[in-house]
Amino acid sequence: MASDNVTNTTDGSFSSDVLESDTPVLVDFWATWCGPCKAIAPHVEAVADELAGKARVVKMDIDSNPQTPAKYGIRSIPTLLVFKGGEVVDQLVGNPGSKSKIADLLGRHV
């Protein structure tokens, strides 16, 4: 079941959803055909629920939104980027294998 604390962003809304956010934002770059992306989705949702109000979590489908992933050099998915103050402050590429690694990635910037 999808979390109410995870939203989708697009090339058009990325600036307002992520770069202008007052709180840290975890961006999950993914695609529907990506098995590892599907595997980490429950972990990403759990982290979004745990840090609700302290941070935001958004997902971006790279197939529907090619401009933003290209701008940030996304070459492999899943890729998780943490933005704070409009800048990338942390990243994780690939399946981390556990929710705790995703929680640590975002949690150190809250």
N, C-alpha and C positions, 0 to 999 in steps of 0.2 A: 504494500500500500504506500502510495506517495505521501510525503510529508507536506503539510501546509507551510512549513518553514523553508521550502526549496522552491524558488521561482525560476522561470526561464527568462533568458535575456537574448537579444538579437543584436545584429550589427547596428541597427538604428537606435536601440535603447541602451546600449552598453555604457555610454557615457553617463547617463542619468542613473542607471541601475548600479553601476560599479564605481566609476571614477569619481563621481560626486557624492558617494556615500559617506555619511558621518561615522560609520563603524567599519571595521575590517570586513572584507568580502572574499569568500572562497569561491572561485570560479572553476567549475568542473567542465572541461572541454571534452566532449564525447560525440558518439555517433550511434545510430540505431543498430548498425551492423557489428559493432565492437563488443565482443564477448567480455573482455576485461572491464570495459566500461559498465556493463550490466552487472558484473560481479561486485564492483565497489559501490554501486548505487545505494544499497541498503546502509552501508557504512556512512556514506555522505549524508544521507537523510537522518541517520541517528545523530551525527555531529551537529547538523542543522537544528535538530530538536533540543539537544543539550545546550547549545550556545545561543538559542533564540533570545533576542533582545541585546546581546553583546556583540554579535556578528551576523552577517548575512551569508547565505549560500545560494548561488545561482548556477544554473546549467546552461551551456551553450552548445547546440548541435552544430558541429563544424561543417556539415554538408549543406545546411540551410543558411549558414552565416559564414562565408569564407573570408571576409575582410578582416575581422578581429583576430581570428587565429593566425592569419598571415602576418598581421602587424606585430604580434607577440611571439612570432617564431615557433608556433606549435607545429611540430613535425611528427609527433607520436601521441597517441591517445591510449588510455586516459592521461590527461595532464591536468593537474590541479595547480592553480596560481592563487596566491593570496595578495590582495591589493589593500593598501592602507594609504590614505591621503592621495589617492589617484595613482599610486606607484606600485609596481610589483615588489613585494618584500620577501616572498618565499615561494617555493615551488616543489612539486613532487611529480615525477613522470613515471607512469606505469602503475601496476596494481601493487599497492603497499602491503597487501595481505592481511591487514587488520584495521579495525576502526581506530585503535589507539594511535596509530601513526598519523591518521588524518586529523584526529582530535588534537594531537600535539602540534601538527603543522599550523592549524588555525589558532589553537589556544595560546601559543606563545606571542600572538599579536593582538590579543584581546585586552 
